[in-house]
């Protein structure tokens, strides 16, 4: 008798909620028991966990759902991406000469495109050789030097931008101009 009374309450509550425009169904972006994926504007967004449902299962962001006893499907496959890293913590840039700044490239989810590397807002007097990192490389080096107004003792942030199609990735390192050996 008690179970019947509880069931009647739930049915009545569901009827009232439905009448005022509420629904007990999960939102479309979430599967029953699952959660939508979260991404970032600077990286590819991964799809969410599809939920397993008791009746019709939840789906992921683009694909998904299982039935009564099935788990929900996964979300979108993460897009290919890369990270650009400057290997040393600081860089000494010779005045009147050049040095190599070691770079590491972390290729993510099968990323295999070339990467153009430039210096963002270079200070007056910074000498930079163009750099395109080949599709299969996981490391490289940027050739930089100082001249003109960049005299020994000048410090600045060497801000690098790696670009491949519509992906932009940034890296920075503290730089100091040093005098070249005689």
Secondary structure, 3 states (H helix, E strand, C coil): CHHHHHHHHHHHHHHHHHHCCCCCCCCCCCCCCCECCCCCCCCCCCCCECCCCCCCCCCCCCCCCCCCCCCCCECCCCCCEEEEEECCCEEEEEECCEEEEEEEEEEECCCCCCEEEEECCCCCCEEECCEEECCCCCEEEEEEEECCCCCCCCEEEEEEEEEECCEEEEEEEEEEEEECCC
